[in-house]
């Protein structure tokens, strides 16, 4: 399975047209959600190659990354002449690139698709690496396939449409990549000013972040081994995120991952002697810029149950990626129910 290379564009329209190639406009399907249709689609449509393209729009929000939205997309493709030579361009954050990649990969056993990632979170997380999918039965990304985009294009201008909370959500995944890479990369990310969030100063960090993920994915495209390192923080984080939707108090993915990383680095400290000073450094950063996730001991069982459904579990035990130090990765780690509940206690103590 070939891997797409993520590209930060310097001349977006020209680079988009290069990625489109000779595809005829009437056989191009541009997928947006209700937010990106308003904020981002006008720029995309400046391309002469998209004059007469077909447009599909679904409701915004991760709660709409579901089978109903997938059926809407498949129906549109089927009813408007899409064939195996068609091209889908997914314009949006992680929700759109996940469901767009999934529906493109499964329609007529697969059509070409390009991701135009318009959020920082989507750019560093969902748009790259070839994971596609939808949520199902209350579980994150329960149904999907591995199939990389033909191209992943990013224009930092799109990030200017994001508020500070959404920018910080994306930065959470960047911090995760730093933790699994090197101490130098981790420390360079910690120096970034999360208060001002200068996008031009973010650019070199972003380029290095993409390369970290691409190196990992190239070694293990189907997540059978080292790619599991990219799941740091996600076992607990996905449980927090799923529970937030069940309790009608949704949280952003990056925030859930940050809180999940804190929990999993606590487990790393207890089980693998991860340095306490680095654990506390992350804790203080989260407290200042991400706040905390409020839940009581009454929710422990429900959170644990959500974790048992995590796709990374190979058996009845819950599977974690843990660290013994910055860049020292230990995949396929497990923790007992008591250890996980102890972790929740520590998290809630603040």
C-alpha atoms as a printed R data frame, in Angstrom:
    type eleno elety resid chain resno       x       y       z
1   ATOM     1    CA   UNK     A     1   0.000   0.000   0.000
2   ATOM     2    CA   UNK     A     2   1.611   3.249  -1.143
3   ATOM     3    CA   UNK     A     3   1.705   6.153   1.276
4   ATOM     4    CA   UNK     A     4   0.645   9.690   0.391
5   ATOM     5    CA   UNK     A     5   3.009  12.504   1.333
6   ATOM     6    CA   UNK     A     6   1.522  15.417   3.244
7   ATOM     7    CA   UNK     A     7   2.330  18.718   1.607
8   ATOM     8    CA   UNK     A     8   2.131  22.216   3.076
9   ATOM     9    CA   UNK     A     9   1.308  24.273   0.027
10  ATOM    10    CA   UNK     A    10   2.993  27.499  -1.004
11  ATOM    11    CA   UNK     A    11   0.716  27.964  -4.054
12  ATOM    12    CA   UNK     A    12  -2.412  26.078  -3.087
13  ATOM    13    CA   UNK     A    13  -4.499  26.304  -6.273
14  ATOM    14    CA   UNK     A    14  -1.571  25.344  -8.486
15  ATOM    15    CA   UNK     A    15  -0.698  22.378  -6.282
16  ATOM    16    CA   UNK     A    16  -4.346  21.299  -6.075
17  ATOM    17    CA   UNK     A    17  -4.602  21.359  -9.874
18  ATOM    18    CA   UNK     A    18  -1.416  19.336 -10.154
19  ATOM    19    CA   UNK     A    19  -2.932  16.716  -7.829
20  ATOM    20    CA   UNK     A    20  -6.199  16.673  -9.827
21  ATOM    21    CA   UNK     A    21  -4.333  16.019 -13.056
22  ATOM    22    CA   UNK     A    22  -6.437  15.442 -16.177
23  ATOM    23    CA   UNK     A    23  -9.624  14.486 -14.347
24  ATOM    24    CA   UNK     A    24 -12.721  16.006 -16.000
25  ATOM    25    CA   UNK     A    25 -14.667  18.343 -13.697
26  ATOM    26    CA   UNK     A    26 -18.021  16.591 -14.094
27  ATOM    27    CA   UNK     A    27 -16.431  13.428 -12.690
28  ATOM    28    CA   UNK     A    28 -14.999  15.203  -9.626
29  ATOM    29    CA   UNK     A    29 -16.996  15.121  -6.381
30  ATOM    30    CA   UNK     A    30 -16.113  17.684  -3.705
31  ATOM    31    CA   UNK     A    31 -17.189  16.702  -0.185
32  ATOM    32    CA   UNK     A    32 -17.627  19.363   2.516
33  ATOM    33    CA   UNK     A    33 -19.551  19.795   5.728
34  ATOM    34    CA   UNK     A    34 -21.788  22.767   6.482
35  ATOM    35    CA   UNK     A    35 -18.846  24.695   7.976
36  ATOM    36    CA   UNK     A    36 -16.263  24.094   5.263
37  ATOM    37    CA   UNK     A    37 -18.823  24.671   2.511
38  ATOM    38    CA   UNK     A    38 -19.124  28.237   3.795
39  ATOM    39    CA   UNK     A    39 -15.561  28.951   4.953
40  ATOM    40    CA   UNK     A    40 -13.327  26.917   2.622
41  ATOM    41    CA   UNK     A    41 -15.174  25.832  -0.522
42  ATOM    42    CA   UNK     A    42 -15.041  29.306  -2.171
43  ATOM    43    CA   UNK     A    43 -11.233  29.127  -2.225
44  ATOM    44    CA   UNK     A    44 -11.239  25.574  -3.628
45  ATOM    45    CA   UNK     A    45 -13.594  26.582  -6.419
46  ATOM    46    CA   UNK     A    46 -11.130  29.208  -7.665
47  ATOM    47    CA   UNK     A    47  -9.519  26.327  -9.530
48  ATOM    48    CA   UNK     A    48 -10.588  26.308 -13.180
49  ATOM    49    CA   UNK     A    49 -10.343  22.507 -13.050
50  ATOM    50    CA   UNK     A    50 -13.331  22.454 -10.717
51  ATOM    51    CA   UNK     A    51 -15.705  24.437 -12.931
52  ATOM    52    CA   UNK     A    52 -18.748  22.167 -13.126
53  ATOM    53    CA   UNK     A    53 -17.642  19.775 -10.388
54  ATOM    54    CA   UNK     A    54 -20.279  18.047  -8.277
55  ATOM    55    CA   UNK     A    55 -20.679  19.010  -4.627
56  ATOM    56    CA   UNK     A    56 -21.748  16.912  -1.657
57  ATOM    57    CA   UNK     A    57 -22.374  18.464   1.767
58  ATOM    58    CA   UNK     A    58 -23.121  16.746   5.079
59  ATOM    59    CA   UNK     A    59 -23.801  18.253   8.532
60  ATOM    60    CA   UNK     A    60 -20.746  19.335  10.532
61  ATOM    61    CA   UNK     A    61 -19.725  17.640  13.770
62  ATOM    62    CA   UNK     A    62 -18.165  14.305  14.695
63  ATOM    63    CA   UNK     A    63 -21.591  12.996  15.715
64  ATOM    64    CA   UNK     A    64 -22.406  13.055  11.973
65  ATOM    65    CA   UNK     A    65 -19.479  10.788  11.054
66  ATOM    66    CA   UNK     A    66 -21.901   7.897  10.938
67  ATOM    67    CA   UNK     A    67 -23.511   5.324   8.660
68  ATOM    68    CA   UNK     A    68 -26.380   7.667   7.743
69  ATOM    69    CA   UNK     A    69 -23.964  10.269   6.388
70  ATOM    70    CA   UNK     A    70 -22.008   7.541   4.580
71  ATOM    71    CA   UNK     A    71 -25.217   6.348   2.906
72  ATOM    72    CA   UNK     A    72 -25.999   9.942   1.896
73  ATOM    73    CA   UNK     A    73 -22.587  10.191   0.194
74  ATOM    74    CA   UNK     A    74 -22.849   6.788  -1.510
75  ATOM    75    CA   UNK     A    75 -26.358   7.636  -2.758
76  ATOM    76    CA   UNK     A    76 -25.147  10.925  -4.221
77  ATOM    77    CA   UNK     A    77 -22.224   9.242  -5.958
78  ATOM    78    CA   UNK     A    78 -24.469   6.497  -7.344
79  ATOM    79    CA   UNK     A    79 -27.228   8.844  -8.499
80  ATOM    80    CA   UNK     A    80 -24.857  11.326 -10.143
81  ATOM    81    CA   UNK     A    81 -22.814   9.081 -12.354
82  ATOM    82    CA   UNK     A    82 -19.724   8.381 -10.266
83  ATOM    83    CA   UNK     A    83 -17.635   5.490 -11.562
84  ATOM    84    CA   UNK     A    84 -14.350   3.826 -10.717
85  ATOM    85    CA   UNK     A    85 -12.457   6.582 -12.534
86  ATOM    86    CA   UNK     A    86 -14.072   9.357 -10.480
87  ATOM    87    CA   UNK     A    87 -12.181  11.544  -8.017
88  ATOM    88    CA   UNK     A    88 -13.378  12.685  -4.592
89  ATOM    89    CA   UNK     A    89 -11.858  15.753  -2.940
90  ATOM    90    CA   UNK     A    90 -12.489  15.845   0.812
91  ATOM    91    CA   UNK     A    91 -12.390  19.415   2.119
92  ATOM    92    CA   UNK     A    92 -12.510  19.657   5.884
93  ATOM    93    CA   UNK     A    93 -11.202  18.474   9.214
94  ATOM    94    CA   UNK     A    94 -10.812  14.942  10.487
95  ATOM    95    CA   UNK     A    95 -14.504  14.138  10.306
96  ATOM    96    CA   UNK     A    96 -14.645  14.867   6.568
97  ATOM    97    CA   UNK     A    97 -11.337  13.203   5.648
98  ATOM    98    CA   UNK     A    98 -12.278  10.105   7.689
99  ATOM    99    CA   UNK     A    99 -15.743   9.619   6.201
100 ATOM   100    CA   UNK     A   100 -14.724  10.913   2.771
101 ATOM   101    CA   UNK     A   101 -11.792   8.517   2.615
102 ATOM   102    CA   UNK     A   102 -13.999   5.648   3.786
103 ATOM   103    CA   UNK     A   103 -16.829   6.252   1.324
104 ATOM   104    CA   UNK     A   104 -14.384   6.784  -1.562
105 ATOM   105    CA   UNK     A   105 -12.458   3.627  -0.632
106 ATOM   106    CA   UNK     A   106 -15.591   1.481  -0.598
107 ATOM   107    CA   UNK     A   107 -17.648   2.941  -3.476
108 ATOM   108    CA   UNK     A   108 -17.324   0.540  -6.426
109 ATOM   109    CA   UNK     A   109 -14.436  -1.045  -4.476
110 ATOM   110    CA   UNK     A   110 -12.545   2.210  -4.433
111 ATOM   111    CA   UNK     A   111 -12.181   5.525  -6.245
112 ATOM   112    CA   UNK     A   112  -9.322   8.034  -6.067
113 ATOM   113    CA   UNK     A   113  -9.476  10.642  -3.365
114 ATOM   114    CA   UNK     A   114  -7.540  13.717  -2.254
115 ATOM   115    CA   UNK     A   115  -7.653  15.204   1.237
116 ATOM   116    CA   UNK     A   116  -7.586  18.976   1.634
117 ATOM   117    CA   UNK     A   117  -7.227  19.300   5.386
118 ATOM   118    CA   UNK     A   118  -8.619  22.571   6.731
119 ATOM   119    CA   UNK     A   119  -7.986  22.091  10.468
120 ATOM   120    CA   UNK     A   120  -4.768  21.630  12.394
121 ATOM   121    CA   UNK     A   121  -6.137  18.515  14.095
122 ATOM   122    CA   UNK     A   122  -7.200  16.981  10.800
123 ATOM   123    CA   UNK     A   123  -3.860  17.817   9.205
124 ATOM   124    CA   UNK     A   124  -1.673  16.126  11.821
125 ATOM   125    CA   UNK     A   125  -4.065  13.298  12.660
126 ATOM   126    CA   UNK     A   126  -6.831  12.068  10.360
127 ATOM   127    CA   UNK     A   127  -5.818  13.310   6.909
128 ATOM   128    CA   UNK     A   128  -2.498  11.456   6.834
129 ATOM   129    CA   UNK     A   129  -1.653   7.799   7.275
130 ATOM   130    CA   UNK     A   130  -4.454   6.112   5.340
131 ATOM   131    CA   UNK     A   131  -6.888   5.434   8.186
132 ATOM   132    CA   UNK     A   132 -10.493   5.993   7.142
133 ATOM   133    CA   UNK     A   133 -13.713   5.258   8.956
134 ATOM   134    CA   UNK     A   134 -16.976   6.143  10.634
135 ATOM   135    CA   UNK     A   135 -18.286   5.942  14.183
136 ATOM   136    CA   UNK     A   136 -20.763   3.159  14.852
137 ATOM   137    CA   UNK     A   137 -22.914   2.065  17.773
138 ATOM   138    CA   UNK     A   138 -21.388   4.679  20.070
139 ATOM   139    CA   UNK     A   139 -17.760   3.744  19.335
140 ATOM   140    CA   UNK     A   140 -15.143   5.895  17.617
141 ATOM   141    CA   UNK     A   141 -14.049   4.813  14.116
142 ATOM   142    CA   UNK     A   142 -15.547   1.363  14.626
143 ATOM   143    CA   UNK     A   143 -15.920   0.695  10.880
144 ATOM   144    CA   UNK     A   144 -13.267   1.623   8.317
145 ATOM   145    CA   UNK     A   145 -10.424   0.608   6.045
146 ATOM   146    CA   UNK     A   146  -6.745   1.415   5.543
147 ATOM   147    CA   UNK     A   147  -6.398   3.250   2.245
148 ATOM   148    CA   UNK     A   148  -4.201   6.350   1.869
149 ATOM   149    CA   UNK     A   149  -5.275   9.441  -0.037
150 ATOM   150    CA   UNK     A   150  -3.653  10.058  -3.394
151 ATOM   151    CA   UNK     A   151  -2.497  13.407  -2.009
152 ATOM   152    CA   UNK     A   152  -2.857  15.357   1.248
153 ATOM   153    CA   UNK     A   153  -2.749  19.119   0.739
154 ATOM   154    CA   UNK     A   154  -2.608  21.710   3.488
155 ATOM   155    CA   UNK     A   155  -2.864  25.472   3.209
156 ATOM   156    CA   UNK     A   156  -2.151  27.175   6.543
157 ATOM   157    CA   UNK     A   157  -4.494  29.981   5.447
158 ATOM   158    CA   UNK     A   158  -7.374  27.630   6.279
159 ATOM   159    CA   UNK     A   159  -6.220  27.475   9.903
160 ATOM   160    CA   UNK     A   160  -6.989  31.173  10.258
161 ATOM   161    CA   UNK     A   161 -10.683  30.212  10.308
162 ATOM   162    CA   UNK     A   162 -10.118  28.261  13.563
163 ATOM   163    CA   UNK     A   163 -10.576  29.549  17.095
164 ATOM   164    CA   UNK     A   164  -7.879  29.075  19.735
165 ATOM   165    CA   UNK     A   165  -9.594  26.046  21.247
166 ATOM   166    CA   UNK     A   166  -9.564  24.166  17.927
167 ATOM   167    CA   UNK     A   167  -5.935  25.125  17.282
168 ATOM   168    CA   UNK     A   168  -4.954  23.760  20.682
169 ATOM   169    CA   UNK     A   169  -6.929  20.605  19.939
170 ATOM   170    CA   UNK     A   170  -4.726  20.008  16.906
171 ATOM   171    CA   UNK     A   171  -1.560  20.824  18.822
172 ATOM   172    CA   UNK     A   172  -2.356  17.961  21.206
173 ATOM   173    CA   UNK     A   173  -1.615  15.446  18.437
174 ATOM   174    CA   UNK     A   174   1.607  17.293  17.650
175 ATOM   175    CA   UNK     A   175   2.694  16.921  21.274
176 ATOM   176    CA   UNK     A   176   1.942  13.201  21.052
177 ATOM   177    CA   UNK     A   177   4.255  12.903  18.037
178 ATOM   178    CA   UNK     A   178   6.971  14.718  19.990
179 ATOM   179    CA   UNK     A   179   6.628  12.327  22.920
180 ATOM   180    CA   UNK     A   180   7.160   9.261  20.720
181 ATOM   181    CA   UNK     A   181  10.043  10.844  18.780
182 ATOM   182    CA   UNK     A   182  12.946  12.525  20.570
183 ATOM   183    CA   UNK     A   183  13.559  14.659  23.639
184 ATOM   184    CA   UNK     A   184  14.695  17.480  21.353
185 ATOM   185    CA   UNK     A   185  11.428  17.447  19.393
186 ATOM   186    CA   UNK     A   186   9.373  17.237  22.596
187 ATOM   187    CA   UNK     A   187  11.193  20.224  24.078
188 ATOM   188    CA   UNK     A   188  10.842  22.291  20.888
189 ATOM   189    CA   UNK     A   189   7.073  21.730  20.991
190 ATOM   190    CA   UNK     A   190   6.906  22.723  24.667
191 ATOM   191    CA   UNK     A   191   8.491  26.077  23.747
192 ATOM   192    CA   UNK     A   192   5.667  26.931  21.332
193 ATOM   193    CA   UNK     A   193   3.449  29.725  22.668
194 ATOM   194    CA   UNK     A   194  -0.033  28.235  23.029
195 ATOM   195    CA   UNK     A   195  -1.371  31.636  24.065
196 ATOM   196    CA   UNK     A   196  -0.454  33.564  20.891
197 ATOM   197    CA   UNK     A   197  -0.419  30.590  18.495
198 ATOM   198    CA   UNK     A   198   1.642  32.162  15.705
199 ATOM   199    CA   UNK     A   199   0.879  30.054  12.608
200 ATOM   200    CA   UNK     A   200   4.097  31.004  10.823
201 ATOM   201    CA   UNK     A   201   6.161  29.851  13.822
202 ATOM   202    CA   UNK     A   202   4.074  26.681  13.775
203 ATOM   203    CA   UNK     A   203   5.023  25.877  10.160
204 ATOM   204    CA   UNK     A   204   8.488  24.285  10.763
205 ATOM   205    CA   UNK     A   205   7.120  22.311  13.726
206 ATOM   206    CA   UNK     A   206   4.295  21.100  11.519
207 ATOM   207    CA   UNK     A   207   6.627  19.919   8.749
208 ATOM   208    CA   UNK     A   208   8.699  17.900  11.235
209 ATOM   209    CA   UNK     A   209   5.490  16.517  12.778
210 ATOM   210    CA   UNK     A   210   4.311  15.181   9.419
211 ATOM   211    CA   UNK     A   211   7.655  13.510   8.832
212 ATOM   212    CA   UNK     A   212   7.483  11.775  12.249
213 ATOM   213    CA   UNK     A   213   4.099  10.277  11.442
214 ATOM   214    CA   UNK     A   214   5.084   9.354   7.880
215 ATOM   215    CA   UNK     A   215   8.191   7.499   9.114
216 ATOM   216    CA   UNK     A   216   6.088   5.459  11.527
217 ATOM   217    CA   UNK     A   217   3.344   4.699   8.986
218 ATOM   218    CA   UNK     A   218   5.891   3.699   6.321
219 ATOM   219    CA   UNK     A   219   7.259   1.023   8.685
220 ATOM   220    CA   UNK     A   220   3.827  -0.383   9.549
221 ATOM   221    CA   UNK     A   221   0.967   0.742   7.242
222 ATOM   222    CA   UNK     A   222  -1.676  -1.574   8.750
223 ATOM   223    CA   UNK     A   223  -0.938  -0.970  12.425
224 ATOM   224    CA   UNK     A   224   0.360  -4.429  13.222
225 ATOM   225    CA   UNK     A   225   3.406  -3.236  15.159
226 ATOM   226    CA   UNK     A   226   5.182   0.096  15.650
227 ATOM   227    CA   UNK     A   227   2.334   2.188  14.209
228 ATOM   228    CA   UNK     A   228   0.546   1.479  17.489
229 ATOM   229    CA   UNK     A   229   2.896   4.126  18.925
230 ATOM   230    CA   UNK     A   230   0.607   6.715  17.310
231 ATOM   231    CA   UNK     A   231  -2.165   5.534  19.640
232 ATOM   232    CA   UNK     A   232  -0.502   7.030  22.725
233 ATOM   233    CA   UNK     A   233  -3.272   8.727  24.696
234 ATOM   234    CA   UNK     A   234  -6.043   7.352  22.519
235 ATOM   235    CA   UNK     A   235  -7.151   4.323  24.543
236 ATOM   236    CA   UNK     A   236  -8.280   6.522  27.435
237 ATOM   237    CA   UNK     A   237  -8.838   9.543  25.190
238 ATOM   238    CA   UNK     A   238 -11.359   7.798  22.952
239 ATOM   239    CA   UNK     A   239 -13.229   6.613  26.043
240 ATOM   240    CA   UNK     A   240 -13.417  10.192  27.329
241 ATOM   241    CA   UNK     A   241 -14.534  11.389  23.910
242 ATOM   242    CA   UNK     A   242 -17.165   8.688  23.439
243 ATOM   243    CA   UNK     A   243 -18.504   9.234  26.954
244 ATOM   244    CA   UNK     A   244 -18.708  12.985  26.350
245 ATOM   245    CA   UNK     A   245 -21.050  12.333  23.423
246 ATOM   246    CA   UNK     A   246 -23.100   9.804  25.361
247 ATOM   247    CA   UNK     A   247 -23.509  12.319  28.198
248 ATOM   248    CA   UNK     A   248 -24.437  15.122  25.740
249 ATOM   249    CA   UNK     A   249 -21.395  17.208  26.714
250 ATOM   250    CA   UNK     A   250 -19.096  16.722  23.693
251 ATOM   251    CA   UNK     A   251 -15.410  17.551  23.929
252 ATOM   252    CA   UNK     A   252 -12.918  18.144  21.130
253 ATOM   253    CA   UNK     A   253 -10.844  15.140  20.065
254 ATOM   254    CA   UNK     A   254  -7.509  16.809  20.827
255 ATOM   255    CA   UNK     A   255  -8.593  17.708  24.341
256 ATOM   256    CA   UNK     A   256  -9.708  14.129  24.983
257 ATOM   257    CA   UNK     A   257  -6.347  12.884  23.663
258 ATOM   258    CA   UNK     A   258  -4.433  15.296  25.925
259 ATOM   259    CA   UNK     A   259  -6.307  14.044  28.976
260 ATOM   260    CA   UNK     A   260  -5.834  10.487  27.733
261 ATOM   261    CA   UNK     A   261  -2.080  11.048  27.325
262 ATOM   262    CA   UNK     A   262  -1.863  12.310  30.879
263 ATOM   263    CA   UNK     A   263  -3.589   9.159  32.151
264 ATOM   264    CA   UNK     A   264  -1.458   6.856  30.015
265 ATOM   265    CA   UNK     A   265   1.780   8.587  31.000
266 ATOM   266    CA   UNK     A   266   0.754   8.090  34.629
267 ATOM   267    CA   UNK     A   267   0.425   4.371  33.848
268 ATOM   268    CA   UNK     A   268   3.808   4.630  32.092
269 ATOM   269    CA   UNK     A   269   5.318   6.139  35.246
270 ATOM   270    CA   UNK     A   270   3.828   3.460  37.514
271 ATOM   271    CA   UNK     A   271   4.594   0.481  35.266
272 ATOM   272    CA   UNK     A   272   7.694   1.549  33.277
273 ATOM   273    CA   UNK     A   273   9.221   4.331  35.388
274 ATOM   274    CA   UNK     A   274   8.496   7.113  32.893
275 ATOM   275    CA   UNK     A   275  10.190  10.245  34.328
276 ATOM   276    CA   UNK     A   276   8.013  11.975  36.899
277 ATOM   277    CA   UNK     A   277   9.292  15.419  35.891
278 ATOM   278    CA   UNK     A   278   8.028  14.938  32.312
279 ATOM   279    CA   UNK     A   279   4.684  13.654  33.596
280 ATOM   280    CA   UNK     A   280   4.305  16.749  35.782
281 ATOM   281    CA   UNK     A   281   5.417  19.022  32.948
282 ATOM   282    CA   UNK     A   282   2.592  17.703  30.791
283 ATOM   283    CA   UNK     A   283   0.169  17.936  33.722
284 ATOM   284    CA   UNK     A   284   0.923  21.632  34.268
285 ATOM   285    CA   UNK     A   285   0.655  22.393  30.543
286 ATOM   286    CA   UNK     A   286  -2.737  20.656  30.385
287 ATOM   287    CA   UNK     A   287  -3.979  22.442  33.489
288 ATOM   288    CA   UNK     A   288  -3.061  25.835  32.014
289 ATOM   289    CA   UNK     A   289  -4.243  25.397  28.432
290 ATOM   290    CA   UNK     A   290  -6.665  22.454  28.305
291 ATOM   291    CA   UNK     A   291  -8.410  22.355  31.665
292 ATOM   292    CA   UNK     A   292  -9.693  18.995  32.833
293 ATOM   293    CA   UNK     A   293 -12.403  16.474  32.065
294 ATOM   294    CA   UNK     A   294 -15.004  16.315  34.804
295 ATOM   295    CA   UNK     A   295 -16.288  12.872  35.735
296 ATOM   296    CA   UNK     A   296 -17.025  11.040  38.968
297 ATOM   297    CA   UNK     A   297 -16.163   7.579  40.250
298 ATOM   298    CA   UNK     A   298 -19.668   6.565  39.208
299 ATOM   299    CA   UNK     A   299 -18.496   6.803  35.581
300 ATOM   300    CA   UNK     A   300 -15.415   4.579  36.012
301 ATOM   301    CA   UNK     A   301 -17.226   1.405  34.973
302 ATOM   302    CA   UNK     A   302 -18.729   3.052  31.877
303 ATOM   303    CA   UNK     A   303 -15.349   4.449  30.813
304 ATOM   304    CA   UNK     A   304 -13.726   1.062  31.381
305 ATOM   305    CA   UNK     A   305 -16.418  -0.623  29.280
306 ATOM   306    CA   UNK     A   306 -15.778   1.826  26.425
307 ATOM   307    CA   UNK     A   307 -12.070   1.015  26.616
308 ATOM   308    CA   UNK     A   308 -12.772  -2.710  26.238
309 ATOM   309    CA   UNK     A   309 -14.195  -1.976  22.778
310 ATOM   310    CA   UNK     A   310 -11.034  -0.200  21.589
311 ATOM   311    CA   UNK     A   311  -9.893  -1.519  18.199
312 ATOM   312    CA   UNK     A   312  -6.307  -1.913  19.433
313 ATOM   313    CA   UNK     A   313  -7.243  -4.670  21.871
314 ATOM   314    CA   UNK     A   314  -5.947  -8.053  20.706
315 ATOM   315    CA   UNK     A   315  -7.556 -10.021  23.514
316 ATOM   316    CA   UNK     A   316  -9.864  -9.454  26.456
317 ATOM   317    CA   UNK     A   317  -7.218  -7.198  28.004
318 ATOM   318    CA   UNK     A   318  -7.086  -3.473  27.270
319 ATOM   319    CA   UNK     A   319  -4.107  -2.593  25.088
320 ATOM   320    CA   UNK     A   320  -2.001   0.547  25.646
321 ATOM   321    CA   UNK     A   321   1.029   2.183  24.116
322 ATOM   322    CA   UNK     A   322   3.206   3.303  27.035
323 ATOM   323    CA   UNK     A   323   6.591   5.024  27.316
324 ATOM   324    CA   UNK     A   324   9.560   4.393  29.590
325 ATOM   325    CA   UNK     A   325  11.023   7.749  28.511
326 ATOM   326    CA   UNK     A   326  10.609  10.283  25.718
327 ATOM   327    CA   UNK     A   327  10.891   8.277  22.489
328 ATOM   328    CA   UNK     A   328  11.144   4.933  24.348
329 ATOM   329    CA   UNK     A   329   8.003   3.182  23.061
330 ATOM   330    CA   UNK     A   330   6.421   0.038  24.489
331 ATOM   331    CA   UNK     A   331   3.469  -1.231  22.469
332 ATOM   332    CA   UNK     A   332   0.986  -3.943  23.486
333 ATOM   333    CA   UNK     A   333   1.069  -3.030  27.172
334 ATOM   334    CA   UNK     A   334  -1.813  -3.914  29.448
335 ATOM   335    CA   UNK     A   335  -3.146  -2.614  32.754
336 ATOM   336    CA   UNK     A   336  -5.534  -4.159  35.235
337 ATOM   337    CA   UNK     A   337  -8.907  -2.667  36.053
338 ATOM   338    CA   UNK     A   338  -7.591  -1.598  39.451
339 ATOM   339    CA   UNK     A   339  -4.603   0.145  37.832
340 ATOM   340    CA   UNK     A   340  -6.871   1.968  35.398
341 ATOM   341    CA   UNK     A   341  -9.184   3.087  38.216
342 ATOM   342    CA   UNK     A   342  -6.129   4.269  40.182
343 ATOM   343    CA   UNK     A   343  -5.147   6.262  37.105
344 ATOM   344    CA   UNK     A   344  -8.614   7.860  37.031
345 ATOM   345    CA   UNK     A   345  -8.279   8.742  40.723
346 ATOM   346    CA   UNK     A   346  -4.927  10.441  40.090
347 ATOM   347    CA   UNK     A   347  -6.332  12.319  37.083
348 ATOM   348    CA   UNK     A   348  -9.296  13.661  39.066
349 ATOM   349    CA   UNK     A   349  -7.080  14.814  41.937
350 ATOM   350    CA   UNK     A   350  -5.772  17.527  39.598
